[in-house]
């Protein structure tokens, strides 16, 4: 499973507290006095990796009287697409995701099409960490909050993903024979029964480690003539179909799946800037691979796509993030 958080979030890299003091100073100077130097903010924050932004987010309040950098961005750049993107960049990756979940579920209705891209298709370690950061931020249980916002099969899939139940791959357990058995179970839960056993489908999708799911998919193709993705298309529809296929493909072909989400955010009449911001910033850790997949699939780079969809400082910021990430 691809990890979207930089290793420093899990304590796998040492943080050198003063290594980005110059960047903190540049950000501080860009917001001093009359007016804001947006170009400097774009240059500094847009060019930094998720690891560097983690350090900046921790270091800035230490240098400037406890002021959180995202609060500074909010006061200086407003609530538009540009300002919101800067706020996310001013946060650590996990804090930014918690902010996005909050935005998806706060107010009238939910942004389910963004929510499932945050919850589904994640490693056990990252989903457990997300739940912890949510609790630390809002002093509430993420699952309890989501249960008040979601319903039906979509809620069931999200909660399966939220449990972090993917098994560790063991070649003595996850054998070819088990792959064939699970392929048959998947068929029986869908095409092989009257109605659809969503619980059975979701259990296999969520519990199977990547290597085993690849073998299940191969066995399914051999026996039934089409892939697990095509089987889901036949059995589910609407939002739940999108979310289930996203979860499956984040395991089987993650970079192509993320590239598809960026394209989707720009499809149709007008762009979904909230989705585009979420995807570009959340996928930054692996954006080089995502861009390669995007170029192979659509014969254009991510920069080519966003340049045709958005403009102004918002475009400058997204373009800087992508160019420095690839």
C-alpha positions as CSV (number, residue, x, y, z in Angstrom):
1,X,0.0,0.0,0.0
2,X,1.3,3.4,-1.0
3,X,1.9,5.8,1.9
4,X,1.0,9.4,1.5
5,X,2.6,10.7,4.7
6,X,6.3,11.5,4.8
7,X,8.2,9.2,7.1
8,X,8.9,12.1,9.5
9,X,5.3,12.0,10.6
10,X,5.8,8.4,12.0
11,X,9.1,9.4,13.6
12,X,11.2,7.6,10.9
13,X,13.3,10.6,10.2
14,X,15.0,13.0,12.6
15,X,13.7,16.5,12.6
16,X,16.4,19.2,12.6
17,X,14.4,22.1,14.2
18,X,16.5,24.9,12.8
19,X,17.1,23.5,9.3
20,X,14.4,25.7,7.7
21,X,14.6,28.8,9.8
22,X,15.4,30.8,6.7
23,X,12.2,29.7,5.1
24,X,10.2,30.6,8.2
25,X,11.8,34.1,8.1
26,X,10.9,34.5,4.4
27,X,7.3,33.6,5.2
28,X,7.2,36.0,8.1
29,X,8.6,38.8,6.1
30,X,6.1,38.2,3.2
31,X,3.3,38.8,5.7
32,X,4.6,41.9,7.5
33,X,3.5,45.4,7.0
34,X,1.0,46.7,4.4
35,X,-0.1,44.0,2.0
36,X,1.1,40.4,1.5
37,X,3.8,39.2,-0.9
38,X,1.8,36.4,-2.5
39,X,4.6,35.5,-4.9
40,X,7.0,34.9,-2.0
41,X,4.5,32.7,-0.3
42,X,4.1,30.7,-3.5
43,X,7.9,30.4,-3.9
44,X,8.5,29.3,-0.4
45,X,5.6,27.0,0.5
46,X,5.1,25.7,-3.0
47,X,8.6,24.5,-3.4
48,X,8.9,22.6,-0.1
49,X,8.4,18.8,0.2
50,X,6.0,17.3,2.8
51,X,8.9,16.6,5.1
52,X,10.2,20.2,4.9
53,X,6.7,21.6,5.5
54,X,6.4,19.4,8.6
55,X,9.5,21.1,10.0
56,X,8.3,24.6,9.0
57,X,4.9,24.0,10.6
58,X,6.6,23.0,13.9
59,X,9.3,25.6,13.8
60,X,7.3,28.7,12.8
61,X,5.4,29.2,16.1
62,X,8.7,28.6,18.0
63,X,10.2,31.6,16.2
64,X,7.2,33.9,16.1
65,X,5.4,34.1,19.5
66,X,3.4,30.9,19.2
67,X,1.6,32.0,16.0
68,X,0.5,29.0,13.9
69,X,1.5,29.4,10.3
70,X,-1.9,28.2,9.0
71,X,-3.6,30.9,11.0
72,X,-1.2,33.5,9.5
73,X,-2.1,32.2,6.0
74,X,-5.8,32.4,6.8
75,X,-5.5,36.0,8.0
76,X,-3.3,37.1,5.1
77,X,-4.8,35.2,2.1
78,X,-8.5,34.7,2.9
79,X,-10.8,31.8,2.3
80,X,-10.6,31.4,-1.5
81,X,-9.0,28.6,-3.4
82,X,-5.6,30.2,-3.2
83,X,-5.9,30.9,0.5
84,X,-7.2,27.5,1.4
85,X,-4.4,25.8,-0.5
86,X,-1.8,27.9,1.3
87,X,-3.4,27.0,4.6
88,X,-3.1,23.3,3.8
89,X,0.6,23.7,2.8
90,X,1.2,25.5,6.1
91,X,0.1,22.4,8.0
92,X,1.7,19.1,8.5
93,X,0.3,16.5,6.1
94,X,-1.8,14.7,8.8
95,X,-3.2,18.0,10.1
96,X,-4.1,19.0,6.6
97,X,-6.0,15.7,6.1
98,X,-7.9,16.3,9.3
99,X,-8.8,19.8,8.1
100,X,-10.0,18.3,4.8
101,X,-12.2,15.7,6.6
102,X,-13.7,18.5,8.6
103,X,-14.4,20.5,5.5
104,X,-16.0,17.5,3.9
105,X,-18.4,16.9,6.8
106,X,-19.0,20.3,8.2
107,X,-22.1,22.3,7.3
108,X,-25.0,21.2,5.0
109,X,-24.3,17.9,3.2
110,X,-21.0,16.1,2.9
111,X,-18.3,16.1,0.1
112,X,-18.4,12.3,-0.1
113,X,-16.4,12.2,-3.4
114,X,-13.5,13.8,-1.5
115,X,-14.0,12.0,1.8
116,X,-13.6,8.5,0.3
117,X,-10.3,9.4,-1.2
118,X,-9.0,10.3,2.2
119,X,-10.4,7.3,4.1
120,X,-10.3,4.5,1.5
121,X,-7.1,3.0,0.1
122,X,-4.9,3.8,3.1
123,X,-2.4,1.6,5.0
124,X,-3.3,0.5,8.5
125,X,-0.6,2.8,10.0
126,X,-1.9,5.8,8.1
127,X,-5.6,5.3,8.9
128,X,-4.7,4.7,12.6
129,X,-2.7,7.9,12.6
130,X,-5.4,9.9,11.0
131,X,-7.9,8.7,13.7
132,X,-5.4,9.7,16.4
133,X,-4.8,13.2,14.9
134,X,-8.6,13.7,14.6
135,X,-9.1,12.9,18.2
136,X,-6.2,15.1,19.3
137,X,-7.6,18.0,17.3
138,X,-11.4,17.8,18.0
139,X,-11.5,15.6,21.1
140,X,-14.0,13.3,19.4
141,X,-13.9,9.9,17.8
142,X,-13.7,10.1,14.0
143,X,-15.9,7.0,13.5
144,X,-18.6,8.5,15.7
145,X,-18.5,11.7,13.8
146,X,-18.8,9.9,10.5
147,X,-21.6,7.7,11.7
148,X,-23.7,10.9,12.1
149,X,-22.9,12.0,8.6
150,X,-23.0,8.9,6.4
151,X,-25.5,6.1,5.8
152,X,-26.1,2.8,3.9
153,X,-23.4,0.9,2.0
154,X,-21.2,3.9,1.7
155,X,-21.0,4.2,5.5
156,X,-20.3,0.4,5.7
157,X,-17.4,0.7,3.3
158,X,-15.9,3.7,5.0
159,X,-16.1,2.0,8.4
160,X,-14.4,-1.1,7.0
161,X,-11.6,1.1,5.8
162,X,-11.5,3.0,9.0
163,X,-10.8,-0.1,11.0
164,X,-7.4,-0.6,9.5
165,X,-7.9,-4.4,9.1
166,X,-5.6,-5.2,6.2
167,X,-3.8,-8.4,7.0
168,X,0.0,-8.6,6.8
169,X,1.0,-10.6,3.8
170,X,2.2,-14.1,4.6
171,X,3.0,-16.4,1.7
172,X,2.2,-19.4,3.8
173,X,-1.3,-18.1,4.5
174,X,-2.0,-16.1,1.3
175,X,-1.4,-19.0,-1.1
176,X,-2.7,-19.4,-4.7
177,X,-5.3,-21.8,-3.3
178,X,-6.6,-19.1,-0.9
179,X,-6.6,-16.6,-3.7
180,X,-8.8,-19.0,-5.7
181,X,-11.1,-19.5,-2.7
182,X,-11.4,-15.7,-2.1
183,X,-12.1,-15.1,-5.8
184,X,-15.0,-17.6,-5.6
185,X,-16.2,-15.9,-2.4
186,X,-16.1,-12.5,-4.2
187,X,-18.2,-14.0,-7.0
188,X,-20.6,-15.6,-4.6
189,X,-21.1,-12.3,-2.8
190,X,-21.9,-10.5,-6.1
191,X,-22.6,-12.1,-9.4
192,X,-23.2,-15.5,-7.9
193,X,-26.1,-14.6,-5.6
194,X,-29.5,-13.0,-5.7
195,X,-28.8,-9.4,-4.7
196,X,-25.4,-8.3,-3.5
197,X,-23.6,-9.2,-0.3
198,X,-21.8,-5.9,0.2
199,X,-20.4,-7.0,3.5
200,X,-18.7,-9.9,1.8
201,X,-17.3,-7.8,-1.0
202,X,-16.0,-5.1,1.4
203,X,-14.4,-7.7,3.7
204,X,-12.3,-9.1,0.9
205,X,-11.3,-5.7,-0.4
206,X,-10.3,-4.3,3.0
207,X,-8.7,-7.4,4.6
208,X,-6.6,-8.6,1.7
209,X,-3.0,-7.4,1.5
210,X,-1.9,-6.0,-1.8
211,X,0.0,-9.1,-3.0
212,X,-3.0,-11.4,-2.2
213,X,-5.5,-9.0,-3.8
214,X,-3.4,-9.1,-7.0
215,X,-3.7,-12.9,-6.9
216,X,-7.4,-12.8,-6.2
217,X,-7.8,-10.5,-9.2
218,X,-5.8,-12.8,-11.5
219,X,-7.8,-15.8,-10.3
220,X,-11.1,-14.0,-10.9
221,X,-10.1,-13.1,-14.4
222,X,-9.1,-16.7,-15.2
223,X,-12.3,-18.2,-13.8
224,X,-14.9,-15.6,-14.6
225,X,-13.5,-13.7,-17.6
226,X,-13.3,-10.2,-16.1
227,X,-11.5,-8.2,-13.3
228,X,-12.6,-7.4,-9.8
229,X,-13.1,-3.8,-10.9
230,X,-15.5,-4.9,-13.6
231,X,-17.3,-7.1,-11.1
232,X,-17.8,-4.1,-8.8
233,X,-19.2,-2.1,-11.7
234,X,-21.7,-4.8,-12.4
235,X,-22.8,-5.1,-8.7
236,X,-22.7,-1.6,-7.3
237,X,-23.6,1.8,-8.6
238,X,-23.2,5.5,-7.9
239,X,-21.0,6.7,-5.0
240,X,-20.5,3.3,-3.5
241,X,-19.2,1.9,-6.8
242,X,-16.8,4.8,-7.1
243,X,-15.5,4.4,-3.6
244,X,-15.1,0.6,-3.8
245,X,-13.3,0.8,-7.1
246,X,-11.1,3.6,-5.7
247,X,-10.1,1.4,-2.7
248,X,-9.4,-1.6,-4.9
249,X,-7.3,0.3,-7.4
250,X,-5.4,2.2,-4.7
251,X,-4.0,-1.3,-3.9
252,X,-3.6,-2.6,-7.4
253,X,-2.6,0.5,-9.4
254,X,-2.2,3.5,-7.0
255,X,-0.5,6.0,-9.2
256,X,-2.9,5.5,-12.1
257,X,-5.8,5.9,-9.6
258,X,-4.5,9.1,-8.2
259,X,-3.9,10.5,-11.7
260,X,-7.5,9.6,-12.5
261,X,-8.7,11.6,-9.5
262,X,-6.8,14.7,-10.7
263,X,-8.3,14.3,-14.1
264,X,-11.8,13.9,-12.6
265,X,-11.4,17.1,-10.6
266,X,-10.9,18.9,-13.9
267,X,-13.6,17.2,-15.9
268,X,-16.9,18.6,-17.1
269,X,-18.0,22.2,-17.0
270,X,-15.7,24.0,-14.6
271,X,-13.2,22.5,-12.3
272,X,-13.7,21.2,-8.7
273,X,-11.1,23.3,-7.1
274,X,-11.6,21.8,-3.6
275,X,-11.0,18.3,-5.0
276,X,-8.0,19.5,-7.1
277,X,-6.4,21.2,-4.1
278,X,-6.9,18.1,-2.0
279,X,-5.4,15.8,-4.5
280,X,-2.4,17.8,-5.5
281,X,-1.4,18.5,-1.9
282,X,-2.3,15.1,-0.4
283,X,-0.5,13.2,-3.3
284,X,2.6,15.4,-3.2
285,X,4.7,12.7,-1.5
286,X,4.3,10.5,-4.6
287,X,3.5,13.1,-7.2
288,X,6.4,12.3,-9.4
289,X,5.0,8.8,-10.0
290,X,1.5,10.1,-10.3
291,X,2.6,12.6,-13.0
292,X,4.3,9.8,-14.9
293,X,1.1,7.8,-14.8
294,X,-1.0,10.8,-15.8
295,X,1.3,11.5,-18.8
296,X,1.1,7.9,-20.0
297,X,-2.6,7.7,-19.6
298,X,-3.7,11.1,-20.9
299,X,-0.7,12.2,-23.0
300,X,-0.3,15.4,-21.0
301,X,1.4,16.3,-17.7
302,X,-0.5,17.4,-14.6
303,X,0.8,20.9,-15.2
304,X,-0.6,20.9,-18.7
305,X,-4.0,19.9,-17.2
306,X,-4.2,22.5,-14.5
307,X,-2.9,25.3,-16.7
308,X,-6.0,24.7,-18.9
309,X,-8.4,24.8,-15.9
310,X,-7.4,27.4,-13.4
311,X,-5.6,30.7,-13.2
312,X,-4.1,33.5,-11.1
313,X,-2.2,32.9,-7.9
314,X,-4.0,29.6,-7.5
315,X,-2.5,28.3,-10.7
316,X,0.9,29.6,-9.8
317,X,0.8,27.8,-6.5
318,X,-0.4,24.4,-7.9
319,X,2.1,24.6,-10.7
320,X,5.0,25.3,-8.3
321,X,4.0,22.4,-6.1
322,X,3.9,20.0,-9.1
323,X,7.1,21.3,-10.7
324,X,9.1,21.0,-7.5
325,X,7.6,17.5,-6.8
326,X,8.4,15.9,-10.1
